[in-house]
């Protein structure tokens, strides 16, 4: 579920970047988009940190399981 939310946030960030690249945006609208984008960047960064932690735990768990089963 977290990956799906992350993909949605990343997609919105792409849309915001495209909108900000257009010359026809009013300054106020651009500022709101920029603020939304910065918020999403922070959320995505936190989501990625969480996913990285989960992956590390899974990898560490498999290493421990593997190390424990190879005793002579």
CHARMM-style PDB file with segment names, atoms N, HN, CA, C and O in Angstrom:
ATOM      1  N   UNK     1       0.828  -1.197   0.000  1.00  0.00      PROA
ATOM      2  CA  UNK     1       0.000   0.000   0.000  1.00  0.00      PROA
ATOM      3  C   UNK     1       0.871   1.260   0.000  1.00  0.00      PROA
ATOM      4  O   UNK     1       0.557   2.229  -0.690  1.00  0.00      PROA
ATOM      5  N   UNK     2       1.959   1.249   0.769  1.00  0.00      PROA
ATOM      6  HN  UNK     2       2.214   0.462   1.330  1.00  0.00      PROA
ATOM      7  CA  UNK     2       2.834   2.419   0.832  1.00  0.00      PROA
ATOM      8  C   UNK     2       3.458   2.719  -0.523  1.00  0.00      PROA
ATOM      9  O   UNK     2       3.661   3.880  -0.880  1.00  0.00      PROA
ATOM     10  N   UNK     3       3.762   1.663  -1.274  1.00  0.00      PROA
ATOM     11  HN  UNK     3       3.597   0.720  -0.984  1.00  0.00      PROA
ATOM     12  CA  UNK     3       4.356   1.853  -2.595  1.00  0.00      PROA
ATOM     13  C   UNK     3       3.356   2.526  -3.530  1.00  0.00      PROA
ATOM     14  O   UNK     3       3.728   3.383  -4.331  1.00  0.00      PROA
ATOM     15  N   UNK     4       2.091   2.136  -3.427  1.00  0.00      PROA
ATOM     16  HN  UNK     4       1.789   1.440  -2.776  1.00  0.00      PROA
ATOM     17  CA  UNK     4       1.048   2.734  -4.269  1.00  0.00      PROA
ATOM     18  C   UNK     4       0.905   4.225  -3.956  1.00  0.00      PROA
ATOM     19  O   UNK     4       0.787   5.046  -4.865  1.00  0.00      PROA
ATOM     20  N   UNK     5       0.914   4.566  -2.679  1.00  0.00      PROA
ATOM     21  HN  UNK     5       1.010   3.899  -1.940  1.00  0.00      PROA
ATOM     22  CA  UNK     5       0.814   5.973  -2.292  1.00  0.00      PROA
ATOM     23  C   UNK     5       2.036   6.752  -2.777  1.00  0.00      PROA
ATOM     24  O   UNK     5       1.918   7.896  -3.218  1.00  0.00      PROA
ATOM     25  N   UNK     6       3.207   6.123  -2.693  1.00  0.00      PROA
ATOM     26  HN  UNK     6       3.303   5.194  -2.335  1.00  0.00      PROA
ATOM     27  CA  UNK     6       4.431   6.771  -3.149  1.00  0.00      PROA
ATOM     28  C   UNK     6       4.355   7.037  -4.653  1.00  0.00      PROA
ATOM     29  O   UNK     6       4.745   8.109  -5.116  1.00  0.00      PROA
ATOM     30  N   UNK     7       3.860   6.075  -5.402  1.00  0.00      PROA
ATOM     31  HN  UNK     7       3.544   5.204  -5.026  1.00  0.00      PROA
ATOM     32  CA  UNK     7       3.725   6.259  -6.851  1.00  0.00      PROA
ATOM     33  C   UNK     7       2.761   7.398  -7.166  1.00  0.00      PROA
ATOM     34  O   UNK     7       2.998   8.178  -8.087  1.00  0.00      PROA
ATOM     35  N   UNK     8       1.682   7.492  -6.408  1.00  0.00      PROA
ATOM     36  HN  UNK     8       1.490   6.858  -5.659  1.00  0.00      PROA
ATOM     37  CA  UNK     8       0.715   8.573  -6.605  1.00  0.00      PROA
ATOM     38  C   UNK     8       1.367   9.924  -6.324  1.00  0.00      PROA
ATOM     39  O   UNK     8       1.173  10.879  -7.076  1.00  0.00      PROA
ATOM     40  N   UNK     9       2.135  10.002  -5.251  1.00  0.00      PROA
ATOM     41  HN  UNK     9       2.292   9.226  -4.640  1.00  0.00      PROA
ATOM     42  CA  UNK     9       2.819  11.247  -4.902  1.00  0.00      PROA
ATOM     43  C   UNK     9       3.846  11.618  -5.967  1.00  0.00      PROA
ATOM     44  O   UNK     9       3.959  12.783  -6.347  1.00  0.00      PROA
ATOM     45  N   UNK    10       4.588  10.634  -6.443  1.00  0.00      PROA
ATOM     46  HN  UNK    10       4.496   9.688  -6.134  1.00  0.00      PROA
ATOM     47  CA  UNK    10       5.598  10.893  -7.474  1.00  0.00      PROA
ATOM     48  C   UNK    10       4.938  11.374  -8.767  1.00  0.00      PROA
ATOM     49  O   UNK    10       5.454  12.261  -9.447  1.00  0.00      PROA
ATOM     50  N   UNK    11       3.804  10.784  -9.092  1.00  0.00      PROA
ATOM     51  HN  UNK    11       3.385  10.063  -8.540  1.00  0.00      PROA
ATOM     52  CA  UNK    11       3.070  11.197 -10.285  1.00  0.00      PROA
ATOM     53  C   UNK    11       2.613  12.650 -10.155  1.00  0.00      PROA
ATOM     54  O   UNK    11       2.704  13.426 -11.106  1.00  0.00      PROA
ATOM     55  N   UNK    12       2.126  13.003  -8.982  1.00  0.00      PROA
ATOM     56  HN  UNK    12       2.052  12.373  -8.209  1.00  0.00      PROA
ATOM     57  CA  UNK    12       1.690  14.386  -8.747  1.00  0.00      PROA
ATOM     58  C   UNK    12       2.883  15.338  -8.847  1.00  0.00      PROA
ATOM     59  O   UNK    12       2.753  16.443  -9.375  1.00  0.00      PROA
ATOM     60  N   UNK    13       4.041  14.915  -8.344  1.00  0.00      PROA
ATOM     61  HN  UNK    13       4.147  14.017  -7.915  1.00  0.00      PROA
ATOM     62  CA  UNK    13       5.243  15.745  -8.452  1.00  0.00      PROA
ATOM     63  C   UNK    13       5.610  15.993  -9.913  1.00  0.00      PROA
ATOM     64  O   UNK    13       5.993  17.105 -10.279  1.00  0.00      PROA
ATOM     65  N   UNK    14       5.494  14.971 -10.739  1.00  0.00      PROA
ATOM     66  HN  UNK    14       5.183  14.068 -10.442  1.00  0.00      PROA
ATOM     67  CA  UNK    14       5.766  15.135 -12.169  1.00  0.00      PROA
ATOM     68  C   UNK    14       4.813  16.158 -12.787  1.00  0.00      PROA
ATOM     69  O   UNK    14       5.221  17.009 -13.578  1.00  0.00      PROA
ATOM     70  N   UNK    15       3.543  16.061 -12.415  1.00  0.00      PROA
ATOM     71  HN  UNK    15       3.211  15.370 -11.772  1.00  0.00      PROA
ATOM     72  CA  UNK    15       2.545  17.004 -12.930  1.00  0.00      PROA
ATOM     73  C   UNK    15       2.875  18.427 -12.493  1.00  0.00      PROA
ATOM     74  O   UNK    15       2.794  19.363 -13.289  1.00  0.00      PROA
ATOM     75  N   UNK    16       3.246  18.582 -11.234  1.00  0.00      PROA
ATOM     76  HN  UNK    16       3.312  17.822 -10.588  1.00  0.00      PROA
ATOM     77  CA  UNK    16       3.598  19.907 -10.713  1.00  0.00      PROA
ATOM     78  C   UNK    16       4.801  20.467 -11.464  1.00  0.00      PROA
ATOM     79  O   UNK    16       4.809  21.640 -11.836  1.00  0.00      PROA
ATOM     80  N   UNK    17       5.811  19.639 -11.687  1.00  0.00      PROA
ATOM     81  HN  UNK    17       5.805  18.685 -11.384  1.00  0.00      PROA
ATOM     82  CA  UNK    17       7.000  20.095 -12.417  1.00  0.00      PROA
ATOM     83  C   UNK    17       6.626  20.566 -13.821  1.00  0.00      PROA
ATOM     84  O   UNK    17       7.110  21.595 -14.291  1.00  0.00      PROA
ATOM     85  N   UNK    18       5.767  19.809 -14.478  1.00  0.00      PROA
ATOM     86  HN  UNK    18       5.374  18.972 -14.096  1.00  0.00      PROA
ATOM     87  CA  UNK    18       5.325  20.197 -15.824  1.00  0.00      PROA
ATOM     88  C   UNK    18       4.572  21.523 -15.794  1.00  0.00      PROA
ATOM     89  O   UNK    18       4.778  22.382 -16.652  1.00  0.00      PROA
ATOM     90  N   UNK    19       3.703  21.683 -14.805  1.00  0.00      PROA
ATOM     91  HN  UNK    19       3.535  20.985 -14.108  1.00  0.00      PROA
ATOM     92  CA  UNK    19       2.940  22.928 -14.694  1.00  0.00      PROA
ATOM     93  C   UNK    19       3.849  24.120 -14.414  1.00  0.00      PROA
ATOM     94  O   UNK    19       3.636  25.207 -14.950  1.00  0.00      PROA
ATOM     95  N   UNK    20       4.863  23.914 -13.574  1.00  0.00      PROA
ATOM     96  HN  UNK    20       5.035  23.031 -13.138  1.00  0.00      PROA
ATOM     97  CA  UNK    20       5.778  25.005 -13.246  1.00  0.00      PROA
ATOM     98  C   UNK    20       6.655  25.393 -14.432  1.00  0.00      PROA
ATOM     99  O   UNK    20       7.114  26.532 -14.523  1.00  0.00      PROA
ATOM    100  N   UNK    21       6.886  24.454 -15.332  1.00  0.00      PROA
ATOM    101  HN  UNK    21       6.513  23.529 -15.258  1.00  0.00      PROA
ATOM    102  CA  UNK    21       7.687  24.754 -16.522  1.00  0.00      PROA
ATOM    103  C   UNK    21       6.923  25.594 -17.541  1.00  0.00      PROA
ATOM    104  O   UNK    21       7.532  26.227 -18.403  1.00  0.00      PROA
ATOM    105  N   UNK    22       5.607  25.602 -17.449  1.00  0.00      PROA
ATOM    106  HN  UNK    22       5.112  25.087 -16.748  1.00  0.00      PROA
ATOM    107  CA  UNK    22       4.799  26.403 -18.369  1.00  0.00      PROA
ATOM    108  C   UNK    22       4.939  27.886 -18.026  1.00  0.00      PROA
ATOM    109  O   UNK    22       5.035  28.260 -16.857  1.00  0.00      PROA
ATOM    110  N   UNK    23       4.948  28.700 -19.037  1.00  0.00      PROA
ATOM    111  HN  UNK    23       4.870  28.397 -19.987  1.00  0.00      PROA
ATOM    112  CA  UNK    23       5.105  30.147 -18.835  1.00  0.00      PROA
ATOM    113  C   UNK    23       3.805  30.858 -18.494  1.00  0.00      PROA
ATOM    114  O   UNK    23       3.819  32.027 -18.108  1.00  0.00      PROA
ATOM    115  N   UNK    24       2.689  30.168 -18.633  1.00  0.00      PROA
ATOM    116  HN  UNK    24       2.677  29.219 -18.947  1.00  0.00      PROA
ATOM    117  CA  UNK    24       1.400  30.850 -18.466  1.00  0.00      PROA
ATOM    118  C   UNK    24       0.861  30.811 -17.034  1.00  0.00      PROA
ATOM    119  O   UNK    24      -0.300  31.157 -16.817  1.00  0.00      PROA
ATOM    120  N   UNK    25       1.660  30.404 -16.063  1.00  0.00      PROA
ATOM    121  HN  UNK    25       2.603  30.122 -16.240  1.00  0.00      PROA
ATOM    122  CA  UNK    25       1.210  30.338 -14.671  1.00  0.00      PROA
ATOM    123  C   UNK    25       1.345  31.711 -14.003  1.00  0.00      PROA
ATOM    124  O   UNK    25       2.332  32.419 -14.203  1.00  0.00      PROA
ATOM    125  N   UNK    26       0.354  32.064 -13.223  1.00  0.00      PROA
ATOM    126  HN  UNK    26      -0.448  31.489 -13.060  1.00  0.00      PROA
ATOM    127  CA  UNK    26       0.443  33.263 -12.391  1.00  0.00      PROA
ATOM    128  C   UNK    26       1.414  32.974 -11.254  1.00  0.00      PROA
ATOM    129  O   UNK    26       1.598  31.823 -10.859  1.00  0.00      PROA
ATOM    130  N   UNK    27       2.025  34.018 -10.738  1.00  0.00      PROA
ATOM    131  HN  UNK    27       1.875  34.953 -11.059  1.00  0.00      PROA
ATOM    132  CA  UNK    27       3.019  33.854  -9.671  1.00  0.00      PROA
ATOM    133  C   UNK    27       2.409  33.191  -8.447  1.00  0.00      PROA
ATOM    134  O   UNK    27       3.038  32.325  -7.839  1.00  0.00      PROA
ATOM    135  N   UNK    28       1.194  33.582  -8.074  1.00  0.00      PROA
ATOM    136  HN  UNK    28       0.682  34.286  -8.567  1.00  0.00      PROA
ATOM    137  CA  UNK    28       0.545  33.010  -6.893  1.00  0.00      PROA
ATOM    138  C   UNK    28       0.282  31.517  -7.089  1.00  0.00      PROA
ATOM    139  O   UNK    28       0.496  30.713  -6.182  1.00  0.00      PROA
ATOM    140  N   UNK    29      -0.181  31.162  -8.277  1.00  0.00      PROA
ATOM    141  HN  UNK    29      -0.354  31.815  -9.014  1.00  0.00      PROA
ATOM    142  CA  UNK    29      -0.448  29.750  -8.574  1.00  0.00      PROA
ATOM    143  C   UNK    29       0.852  28.956  -8.575  1.00  0.00      PROA
ATOM    144  O   UNK    29       0.901  27.823  -8.096  1.00  0.00      PROA
ATOM    145  N   UNK    30       1.896  29.560  -9.114  1.00  0.00      PROA
ATOM    146  HN  UNK    30       1.856  30.481  -9.502  1.00  0.00      PROA
ATOM    147  CA  UNK    30       3.201  28.895  -9.132  1.00  0.00      PROA
ATOM    148  C   UNK    30       3.719  28.666  -7.717  1.00  0.00      PROA
ATOM    149  O   UNK    30       4.281  27.612  -7.419  1.00  0.00      PROA
ATOM    150  N   UNK    31       3.531  29.649  -6.852  1.00  0.00      PROA
ATOM    151  HN  UNK    31       3.074  30.505  -7.094  1.00  0.00      PROA
ATOM    152  CA  UNK    31       3.977  29.510  -5.460  1.00  0.00      PROA
ATOM    153  C   UNK    31       3.221  28.389  -4.751  1.00  0.00      PROA
ATOM    154  O   UNK    31       3.817  27.612  -4.005  1.00  0.00      PROA
ATOM    155  N   UNK    32       1.923  28.304  -4.982  1.00  0.00      PROA
ATOM    156  HN  UNK    32       1.439  28.935  -5.589  1.00  0.00      PROA
ATOM    157  CA  UNK    32       1.129  27.234  -4.363  1.00  0.00      PROA
ATOM    158  C   UNK    32       1.581  25.869  -4.870  1.00  0.00      PROA
ATOM    159  O   UNK    32       1.694  24.918  -4.096  1.00  0.00      PROA
ATOM    160  N   UNK    33       1.840  25.776  -6.173  1.00  0.00      PROA
ATOM    161  HN  UNK    33       1.749  26.548  -6.802  1.00  0.00      PROA
ATOM    162  CA  UNK    33       2.326  24.514  -6.737  1.00  0.00      PROA
ATOM    163  C   UNK    33       3.693  24.160  -6.160  1.00  0.00      PROA
ATOM    164  O   UNK    33       3.958  23.004  -5.829  1.00  0.00      PROA
ATOM    165  N   UNK    34       4.559  25.171  -6.044  1.00  0.00      PROA
ATOM    166  HN  UNK    34       4.343  26.109  -6.313  1.00  0.00      PROA
ATOM    167  CA  UNK    34       5.888  24.948  -5.483  1.00  0.00      PROA
ATOM    168  C   UNK    34       5.795  24.444  -4.045  1.00  0.00      PROA
ATOM    169  O   UNK    34       6.486  23.497  -3.667  1.00  0.00      PROA
ATOM    170  N   UNK    35       4.943  25.076  -3.249  1.00  0.00      PROA
ATOM    171  HN  UNK    35       4.382  25.845  -3.556  1.00  0.00      PROA
ATOM    172  CA  UNK    35       4.754  24.652  -1.857  1.00  0.00      PROA
ATOM    173  C   UNK    35       4.234  23.220  -1.788  1.00  0.00      PROA
ATOM    174  O   UNK    35       4.705  22.418  -0.981  1.00  0.00      PROA
ATOM    175  N   UNK    36       3.263  22.907  -2.639  1.00  0.00      PROA
ATOM    176  HN  UNK    36       2.881  23.558  -3.295  1.00  0.00      PROA
ATOM    177  CA  UNK    36       2.731  21.542  -2.674  1.00  0.00      PROA
ATOM    178  C   UNK    36       3.827  20.557  -3.070  1.00  0.00      PROA
ATOM    179  O   UNK    36       3.941  19.473  -2.497  1.00  0.00      PROA
ATOM    180  N   UNK    37       4.624  20.945  -4.048  1.00  0.00      PROA
ATOM    181  HN  UNK    37       4.531  21.826  -4.514  1.00  0.00      PROA
ATOM    182  CA  UNK    37       5.719  20.086  -4.494  1.00  0.00      PROA
ATOM    183  C   UNK    37       6.737  19.836  -3.393  1.00  0.00      PROA
ATOM    184  O   UNK    37       7.190  18.706  -3.214  1.00  0.00      PROA
ATOM    185  N   UNK    38       7.098  20.868  -2.661  1.00  0.00      PROA
ATOM    186  HN  UNK    38       6.729  21.786  -2.807  1.00  0.00      PROA
ATOM    187  CA  UNK    38       8.060  20.712  -1.563  1.00  0.00      PROA
ATOM    188  C   UNK    38       7.506  19.797  -0.475  1.00  0.00      PROA
ATOM    189  O   UNK    38       8.233  18.975   0.083  1.00  0.00      PROA
ATOM    190  N   UNK    39       6.222  19.943  -0.178  1.00  0.00      PROA
ATOM    191  HN  UNK    39       5.632  20.610  -0.631  1.00  0.00      PROA
ATOM    192  CA  UNK    39       5.590  19.072   0.813  1.00  0.00      PROA
ATOM    193  C   UNK    39       5.642  17.618   0.336  1.00  0.00      PROA
ATOM    194  O   UNK    39       5.959  16.713   1.108  1.00  0.00      PROA
ATOM    195  N   UNK    40       5.329  17.409  -0.938  1.00  0.00      PROA
ATOM    196  HN  UNK    40       5.071  18.144  -1.566  1.00  0.00      PROA
ATOM    197  CA  UNK    40       5.357  16.053  -1.493  1.00  0.00      PROA
ATOM    198  C   UNK    40       6.771  15.472  -1.501  1.00  0.00      PROA
ATOM    199  O   UNK    40       6.957  14.282  -1.245  1.00  0.00      PROA
ATOM    200  N   UNK    41       7.757  16.305  -1.793  1.00  0.00      PROA
ATOM    201  HN  UNK    41       7.605  17.271  -2.001  1.00  0.00      PROA
ATOM    202  CA  UNK    41       9.145  15.835  -1.769  1.00  0.00      PROA
ATOM    203  C   UNK    41       9.506  15.340  -0.375  1.00  0.00      PROA
ATOM    204  O   UNK    41      10.117  14.282  -0.229  1.00  0.00      PROA
ATOM    205  N   UNK    42       9.133  16.100   0.648  1.00  0.00      PROA
ATOM    206  HN  UNK    42       8.636  16.960   0.530  1.00  0.00      PROA
ATOM    207  CA  UNK    42       9.426  15.687   2.024  1.00  0.00      PROA
ATOM    208  C   UNK    42       8.699  14.392   2.383  1.00  0.00      PROA
ATOM    209  O   UNK    42       9.267  13.516   3.035  1.00  0.00      PROA
ATOM    210  N   UNK    43       7.439  14.274   1.953  1.00  0.00      PROA
ATOM    211  HN  UNK    43       6.977  14.985   1.423  1.00  0.00      PROA
ATOM    212  CA  UNK    43       6.677  13.056   2.222  1.00  0.00      PROA
ATOM    213  C   UNK    43       7.282  11.856   1.492  1.00  0.00      PROA
ATOM    214  O   UNK    43       7.394  10.769   2.060  1.00  0.00      PROA
ATOM    215  N   UNK    44       7.667  12.056   0.241  1.00  0.00      PROA
ATOM    216  HN  UNK    44       7.576  12.939  -0.221  1.00  0.00      PROA
ATOM    217  CA  UNK    44       8.271  10.966  -0.538  1.00  0.00      PROA
ATOM    218  C   UNK    44       9.593  10.527   0.084  1.00  0.00      PROA
ATOM    219  O   UNK    44       9.897   9.335   0.142  1.00  0.00      PROA
ATOM    220  N   UNK    45      10.364  11.484   0.542  1.00  0.00      PROA
ATOM    221  HN  UNK    45      10.118  12.452   0.495  1.00  0.00      PROA
ATOM    222  CA  UNK    45      11.636  11.167   1.187  1.00  0.00      PROA
ATOM    223  C   UNK    45      11.411  10.320   2.439  1.00  0.00      PROA
ATOM    224  O   UNK    45      12.123   9.343   2.670  1.00  0.00      PROA
ATOM    225  N   UNK    46      10.425  10.698   3.237  1.00  0.00      PROA
ATOM    226  HN  UNK    46       9.847  11.493   3.049  1.00  0.00      PROA
ATOM    227  CA  UNK    46      10.095   9.928   4.442  1.00  0.00      PROA
ATOM    228  C   UNK    46       9.589   8.536   4.072  1.00  0.00      PROA
ATOM    229  O   UNK    46       9.950   7.550   4.714  1.00  0.00      PROA
ATOM    230  N   UNK    47       8.751   8.457   3.034  1.00  0.00      PROA
ATOM    231  HN  UNK    47       8.458   9.259   2.513  1.00  0.00      PROA
ATOM    232  CA  UNK    47       8.245   7.157   2.578  1.00  0.00      PROA
ATOM    233  C   UNK    47       9.388   6.260   2.112  1.00  0.00      PROA
ATOM    234  O   UNK    47       9.417   5.069   2.424  1.00  0.00      PROA
ATOM    235  N   UNK    48      10.328   6.838   1.363  1.00  0.00      PROA
ATOM    236  HN  UNK    48      10.303   7.805   1.110  1.00  0.00      PROA
ATOM    237  CA  UNK    48      11.471   6.057   0.880  1.00  0.00      PROA
ATOM    238  C   UNK    48      12.347   5.582   2.035  1.00  0.00      PROA
ATOM    239  O   UNK    48      12.850   4.458   2.017  1.00  0.00      PROA
ATOM    240  N   UNK    49      12.527   6.436   3.037  1.00  0.00      PROA
ATOM    241  HN  UNK    49      12.118   7.348   3.052  1.00  0.00      PROA
ATOM    242  CA  UNK    49      13.289   6.027   4.222  1.00  0.00      PROA
ATOM    243  C   UNK    49      12.615   4.850   4.921  1.00  0.00      PROA
ATOM    244  O   UNK    49      13.284   3.911   5.350  1.00  0.00      PROA
ATOM    245  N   UNK    50      11.293   4.904   5.034  1.00  0.00      PROA
ATOM    246  HN  UNK    50      10.749   5.668   4.685  1.00  0.00      PROA
ATOM    247  CA  UNK    50      10.537   3.818   5.658  1.00  0.00      PROA
ATOM    248  C   UNK    50      10.684   2.531   4.864  1.00  0.00      PROA
ATOM    249  O   UNK    50      10.932   1.470   5.435  1.00  0.00      PROA
ATOM    250  N   UNK    51      10.533   2.622   3.550  1.00  0.00      PROA
ATOM    251  HN  UNK    51      10.332   3.484   3.085  1.00  0.00      PROA
ATOM    252  CA  UNK    51      10.674   1.432   2.707  1.00  0.00      PROA
ATOM    253  C   UNK    51      12.087   0.867   2.780  1.00  0.00      PROA
ATOM    254  O   UNK    51      12.274  -0.349   2.814  1.00  0.00      PROA
ATOM    255  N   UNK    52      13.074   1.749   2.802  1.00  0.00      PROA
ATOM    256  HN  UNK    52      12.921   2.737   2.774  1.00  0.00      PROA
ATOM    257  CA  UNK    52      14.459   1.295   2.916  1.00  0.00      PROA
ATOM    258  C   UNK    52      14.667   0.538   4.226  1.00  0.00      PROA
ATOM    259  O   UNK    52      15.341  -0.491   4.257  1.00  0.00      PROA
ATOM    260  N   UNK    53      14.085   1.054   5.300  1.00  0.00      PROA
ATOM    261  HN  UNK    53      13.537   1.891   5.274  1.00  0.00      PROA
ATOM    262  CA  UNK    53      14.187   0.376   6.594  1.00  0.00      PROA
ATOM    263  C   UNK    53      13.549  -0.996   6.566  1.00  0.00      PROA
ATOM    264  O   UNK    53      14.107  -1.950   7.109  1.00  0.00      PROA
ATOM    265  N   UNK    54      12.381  -1.113   5.938  1.00  0.00      PROA
ATOM    266  HN  UNK    54      11.927  -0.338   5.497  1.00  0.00      PROA
ATOM    267  CA  UNK    54      11.706  -2.408   5.842  1.00  0.00      PROA
ATOM    268  C   UNK    54      12.527  -3.394   5.023  1.00  0.00      PROA
ATOM    269  O   UNK    54      12.629  -4.568   5.378  1.00  0.00      PROA
ATOM    270  N   UNK    55      13.111  -2.919   3.930  1.00  0.00      PROA
ATOM    271  HN  UNK    55      13.027  -1.965   3.641  1.00  0.00      PROA
ATOM    272  CA  UNK    55      13.940  -3.791   3.093  1.00  0.00      PROA
ATOM    273  C   UNK    55      15.164  -4.253   3.869  1.00  0.00      PROA
ATOM    274  O   UNK    55      15.542  -5.423   3.799  1.00  0.00      PROA
ATOM    275  N   UNK    56      15.781  -3.345   4.603  1.00  0.00      PROA
ATOM    276  HN  UNK    56      15.474  -2.395   4.660  1.00  0.00      PROA
ATOM    277  CA  UNK    56      16.951  -3.699   5.408  1.00  0.00      PROA
ATOM    278  C   UNK    56      16.592  -4.760   6.439  1.00  0.00      PROA
ATOM    279  O   UNK    56      17.349  -5.708   6.646  1.00  0.00      PROA
ATOM    280  N   UNK    57      15.449  -4.607   7.081  1.00  0.00      PROA
ATOM    281  HN  UNK    57      14.833  -3.837   6.913  1.00  0.00      PROA
ATOM    282  CA  UNK    57      15.003  -5.589   8.076  1.00  0.00      PROA
ATOM    283  C   UNK    57      14.792  -6.940   7.414  1.00  0.00      PROA
ATOM    284  O   UNK    57      15.195  -7.968   7.959  1.00  0.00      PROA
ATOM    285  N   UNK    58      14.159  -6.950   6.236  1.00  0.00      PROA
ATOM    286  HN  UNK    58      13.832  -6.115   5.793  1.00  0.00      PROA
ATOM    287  CA  UNK    58      13.932  -8.217   5.536  1.00  0.00      PROA
ATOM    288  C   UNK    58      15.251  -8.869   5.147  1.00  0.00      PROA
ATOM    289  O   UNK    58      15.421 -10.077   5.309  1.00  0.00      PROA
ATOM    290  N   UNK    59      16.181  -8.076   4.637  1.00  0.00      PROA
ATOM    291  HN  UNK    59      16.043  -7.094   4.505  1.00  0.00      PROA
ATOM    292  CA  UNK    59      17.481  -8.622   4.233  1.00  0.00      PROA
ATOM    293  C   UNK    59      18.231  -9.130   5.450  1.00  0.00      PROA
ATOM    294  O   UNK    59      18.790 -10.226   5.419  1.00  0.00      PROA
ATOM    295  N   UNK    60      18.250  -8.354   6.516  1.00  0.00      PROA
ATOM    296  HN  UNK    60      17.795  -7.464   6.542  1.00  0.00      PROA
ATOM    297  CA  UNK    60      18.935  -8.784   7.737  1.00  0.00      PROA
ATOM    298  C   UNK    60      18.314 -10.060   8.283  1.00  0.00      PROA
ATOM    299  O   UNK    60      19.031 -10.943   8.754  1.00  0.00      PROA
ATOM    300  N   UNK    61      17.001 -10.170   8.227  1.00  0.00      PROA
ATOM    301  HN  UNK    61      16.418  -9.453   7.844  1.00  0.00      PROA
ATOM    302  CA  UNK    61      16.314 -11.372   8.702  1.00  0.00      PROA
ATOM    303  C   UNK    61      16.703 -12.593   7.896  1.00  0.00      PROA
ATOM    304  O   UNK    61      16.917 -13.662   8.468  1.00  0.00      PROA
ATOM    305  N   UNK    62      16.799 -12.462   6.594  1.00  0.00      PROA
ATOM    306  HN  UNK    62      16.625 -11.594   6.130  1.00  0.00      PROA
ATOM    307  CA  UNK    62      17.197 -13.583   5.751  1.00  0.00      PROA
ATOM    308  C   UNK    62      18.645 -13.950   5.996  1.00  0.00      PROA
ATOM    309  O   UNK    62      18.987 -15.132   5.986  1.00  0.00      PROA
ATOM    310  N   UNK    63      19.505 -12.967   6.215  1.00  0.00      PROA
ATOM    311  HN  UNK    63      19.227 -12.007   6.223  1.00  0.00      PROA
ATOM    312  CA  UNK    63      20.906 -13.255   6.495  1.00  0.00      PROA
ATOM    313  C   UNK    63      21.037 -14.017   7.806  1.00  0.00      PROA
ATOM    314  O   UNK    63      21.817 -14.965   7.893  1.00  0.00      PROA
ATOM    315  N   UNK    64      20.291 -13.619   8.820  1.00  0.00      PROA
ATOM    316  HN  UNK    64      19.657 -12.849   8.749  1.00  0.00      PROA
ATOM    317  CA  UNK    64      20.347 -14.314  10.102  1.00  0.00      PROA
ATOM    318  C   UNK    64      19.830 -15.734   9.962  1.00  0.00      PROA
ATOM    319  O   UNK    64      20.409 -16.672  10.510  1.00  0.00      PROA
ATOM    320  N   UNK    65      18.724 -15.891   9.218  1.00  0.00      PROA
ATOM    321  HN  UNK    65      18.253 -15.129   8.773  1.00  0.00      PROA
ATOM    322  CA  UNK    65      18.168 -17.218   9.002  1.00  0.00      PROA
ATOM    323  C   UNK    65      19.177 -18.082   8.257  1.00  0.00      PROA
ATOM    324  O   UNK    65      19.377 -19.245   8.607  1.00  0.00      PROA
ATOM    325  N   UNK    66      19.808 -17.526   7.241  1.00  0.00      PROA
ATOM    326  HN  UNK    66      19.646 -16.581   6.956  1.00  0.00      PROA
ATOM    327  CA  UNK    66      20.791 -18.259   6.458  1.00  0.00      PROA
ATOM    328  C   UNK    66      22.000 -18.606   7.317  1.00  0.00      PROA
ATOM    329  O   UNK    66      22.467 -19.745   7.288  1.00  0.00      PROA
ATOM    330  N   UNK    67      22.512 -17.649   8.077  1.00  0.00      PROA
ATOM    331  HN  UNK    67      22.133 -16.724   8.100  1.00  0.00      PROA
ATOM    332  CA  UNK    67      23.672 -17.883   8.924  1.00  0.00      PROA
ATOM    333  C   UNK    67      23.372 -18.956   9.963  1.00  0.00      PROA
ATOM    334  O   UNK    67      24.246 -19.761  10.285  1.00  0.00      PROA
ATOM    335  N   UNK    68      22.172 -18.978  10.484  1.00  0.00      PROA
ATOM    336  HN  UNK    68      21.463 -18.324  10.222  1.00  0.00      PROA
ATOM    337  CA  UNK    68      21.815 -19.956  11.501  1.00  0.00      PROA
ATOM    338  C   UNK    68      21.678 -21.367  10.958  1.00  0.00      PROA
ATOM    339  O   UNK    68      21.853 -22.328  11.707  1.00  0.00      PROA
ATOM    340  N   UNK    69      21.371 -21.517   9.685  1.00  0.00      PROA
ATOM    341  HN  UNK    69      21.229 -20.736   9.077  1.00  0.00      PROA
ATOM    342  CA  UNK    69      21.148 -22.850   9.136  1.00  0.00      PROA
ATOM    343  C   UNK    69      22.397 -23.467   8.526  1.00  0.00      PROA
ATOM    344  O   UNK    69      22.341 -24.583   8.011  1.00  0.00      PROA
ATOM    345  N   UNK    70      23.515 -22.768   8.574  1.00  0.00      PROA
ATOM    346  HN  UNK    70      23.561 -21.862   8.993  1.00  0.00      PROA
ATOM    347  CA  UNK    70      24.738 -23.292   7.965  1.00  0.00      PROA
ATOM    348  C   UNK    70      25.759 -23.631   9.046  1.00  0.00      PROA
ATOM    349  O   UNK    70      26.944 -23.337   8.890  1.00  0.00      PROA
ATOM    350  N   UNK    71      25.328 -24.224  10.102  1.00  0.00      PROA
ATOM    351  HN  UNK    71      24.365 -24.462  10.229  1.00  0.00      PROA
ATOM    352  CA  UNK    71      26.258 -24.600  11.157  1.00  0.00      PROA
ATOM    353  C   UNK    71      26.817 -25.980  10.872  1.00  0.00      PROA
ATOM    354  O   UNK    71      26.110 -26.862  10.383  1.00  0.00      PROA
ATOM    355  N   UNK    72      28.096 -26.158  11.183  1.00  0.00      PROA
ATOM    356  HN  UNK    72      28.670 -25.442  11.580  1.00  0.00      PROA
ATOM    357  CA  UNK    72      28.750 -27.445  10.910  1.00  0.00      PROA
ATOM    358  C   UNK    72      28.618 -28.391  12.069  1.00  0.00      PROA
ATOM    359  OT1 UNK    72      29.111 -29.517  12.006  1.00  0.00      PROA
TER     360      UNK     72
END
